[in-house]
Amino acid sequence: MPQDYENFILKIYQKTGINLSLYKEAQMKRRLTSLYQKKGYASFDDFFQALNRDSQLMNEFLDRMTINVSEFYRNAKRWEVLDKTILPELLSKNTNPKIWSAACSTGEEPYTLAMVLSKHMPLSKLQILATDIDENVLAKARLGIYAERSLNEVPKEMIKKYFRQDGAFFEVADEIKNNVVFKKQNLLADRFGGPFDLIVCRNVLIYFTEEAKESIYHKFSSALRPGGILFVGSTEQIFNPGTYEFETADTFFYRKK
């Protein structure tokens, strides 16, 4: 049995880039055994053969393995402000902007960014850096396959243009995927690089201490070029933007002075 499970982990990693050994073994093994038995398989080996043959089953399995609370165009009104107000101003100063999606989770945010930017510039000129600390969410992001619930806010024309449906799941088109480079990064410990024209970091700093938040805002500020924009989540308003050399450009958008 242990060998059967180890082989399964290795094959899943080779096929998807998702490393199940990063999770607690007893818990994950119990969860997976229950899943394959419920689906009518007798062993991990049988289950992998079925996953290999059936893309629907594989997508359902991956959806279960990576707990996903993100979604495309989350808080759609803010993306509208980015589209109509922030980007035209940024792109009037620099037609080849440097863009970073920080703490990008399973990829919905940087792919949304690419879709919004596709309305303003040729995709061939676009590259977005997307980072997260979790190897498995990055592997899921690179695959670019999402359950229908993640697409609730996506405009219909974007679904038609940039997604391919496979049963209950949707895959992001290569022309969008190819514009996003995913890398592992620890916001607290690693260097930020730059200078960026736009940094998007939403719905993650609420989990940090005040001290950690302050440190990250200072680092974001240093990583932005003057006039660059930081776009934060709808529970993450910065009440003292001047402390970080920011001014408010719009609600949840901050411009580097």
N, C-alpha and C positions, 0 to 999 in steps of 0.2 A: 504493500500500500504506500509506504513513504516514497519508494522509487517511482511509483505511478504518479504521485503528486508532483515530485520534483521534475519529472519529464514533462508534465503538463505545464508547469510554470515556465520551463525553458522554451517550450514550443510557442506558448502564448507570447513570451517576450520576443522571440525571433519574428513572429508574425505581426505583432502590433506595436512593439516598443514598450508595452506596459509590463512593469516588473512586479508581479504579485508577491514576491518574497519581501518586498518593502513593508507589507502589511503583517500584523501579528499572525503567526502561522496557524495556531489552533483555531482561532476565530475564523480566519479566511477558509481554512480547509473544511470546517463545519458548514460554513455558508455555501461553499461550492458543492459539497457533497449533497446537501439538501437540494440545491438547484438542479444538479444533473439527475438525481433520483426522481424529482418532481417531473422532469422532462422525459423520464422513461429510459435513462441510460444506466449501465451497470458499473461503469468505471470511468476514471478520468480519461483514459485512453479512448474509450468509446465516445465520450463527450467531445474530446478534441476533434476526432474524425468528423463528427456531426457539425461542429463549429466551422471546420475547414470547408465543408460542403455547402453550408447554408448561411448566406450573408445576413439574413434576417435574424437568425439565432445568434450569430456573432455580435451583431449590433445590440441586441437585447442584453446579451452577456456583458458587453462593455459598458452599457448604460447602468447596469446593476453594480458593476465593480467601481466605477468612479462616481461618487456622489456629487451631483451637479446642481448647484443652486443658481447658476448664472443663466442668462438668456440674451438673445440678440436684441439690440435697440432698447435695452433696459431703461426705464423712465424716458419714453420716446420723445417727450417735449424737450428734454435737454439736448437730445441728438438733433432735434430740429433747430435749436439755437446754434449748435455747432455748425450745422449745414448752411443756415441762412445768414448768420451774423459773424461768427468767429472765423470760419475758414476763408470767406472772401477777403477779409482784412489781412489774415496771415499770408494768403497766397498772392496778394497784391505786392507784398514785400519780398517774397521768396517763392519762386515757382517750383522749387525742388526741396520741399521741407523735410526736415529730419524729425521723425515721429517715433514715440515710444509708448507702448501700452504696458504699464508696470503692474505686477501681480495680476496677470492676465487670465489665471485659472484655465478653464478648458477651451479658451480661444474665441468665445462668442464676441468679446469686446474688440480685439484687434481685427476680426473679420468684419464686424459692423463698421469699424473705422475705415477699412479698405472700401467697403460698399459706399459709404457716404462720400469718401474722397473721389471715388470713380465718377461722381457727377461733376467734379471740378477739374480733374486732370486725367491724362492718359494713364491707364494702369501700368503701362510699360515704364513710366517714370517714378512709380511709387514703390517705396519699401518701408515696412513698419517693423520695428524691433518689438518683440513681445516676450516678457520675462515672467518667471514664477519660480518659487523655491521648490515646488513639488514636481519631481520627475514624471510621475504618472499622469498628472493633469496636462503636462506638456506633451506627453505621448498621445494622449486623447485629442489634444488640440491639433497636433500635426495630422491626425487621421481626418479630422474635420467632418465627423458624422454625428448627427444630433437627432434626438427625439423631437417629434412634432411640437411638443409643448414649449420647446426653446424658441420656436419661431413665431410665437403669438403676436409679437409687436412688429414683425418684419413687413414692410410694405409689399403688397402682392406683386408689383412689377419687379422687385428685387428677388423675390422667391423664384419667379419665372426665369429671371435672367441669370441668377448666380447659384441656384441649388438644383441638384438632381435627386428626385425622389426614389427611394427603394423601400416599398411597403410603408411601414410607420416611421421610417427614418429618412433624413435628408442629408445629402453630402454637399459640402461647399465646393463650388467649381474650382478647377485648378487655376484659372486666371486670377481668382482672389487668393487662394492658398499660396501661390507662388510669390505673392507680394509681402508675405509675413514670415519673418525669421524668428523662430522660437529658441530661447536660451534659458538655462537655469541661472537664477540670481537671487541672492539674499539681500533684501532692501536694507536691513540693518547693518550688515557686515561688508557688502561689496561696493566697489567704486561704481559711480553712475555714468561716467562718460559724458558725451554731449559735444558741443552745445546743441540742444534740441529746440525746435520751433513749437512743438506740442507734446506735452506729457499727459497721458490719461491714466489716472489711478483712482478707481472708484470702488466704494463699498468694501474696502479692506482695512483702511486705517482705523475704522471704528473698533477693530480688535486689538489695537496697540495701546500701550500706556501713553499718558500725556507726554511724558519725557521722550519716548520713542517717536511719537508723532512729530514733536518739535524738531527732533534730529532729522527726520525724513523730509519735513518741509524745507529745512535749511538746505539739505542735499538736493532736493528738487530745484530749488531756487538757483543754486550754483550750476546746475546742469542745464538750465534754460538760457537761451540767448536773450538779451534785452528785447522786450516786445513779445517774447514767447509766452505760451499759454499753458497753465496747469488746469486740467478738467477733473473735478473730484465728484464723489457720489452725493446723492441727495440727502444724506444724513451727516455730511462731513464739511459743513460750512466752516470757513476759516474766519474767526471773529476778529483776529488782529493781523490782517494780511501784511500791514506795513513792517511788522517784525521780521518778515522773510523777504523784504523788498518786493512785495506783490501789491497790486492795486486790483480792485474788483472790476472785471471786464463785463460780467453778467452774473446772474445767480449761479454759483458753483463753478464759475470760470475766473481764473486769476491771471493777471498779466504781470510778467516780470518787468520791473521799472528799468 
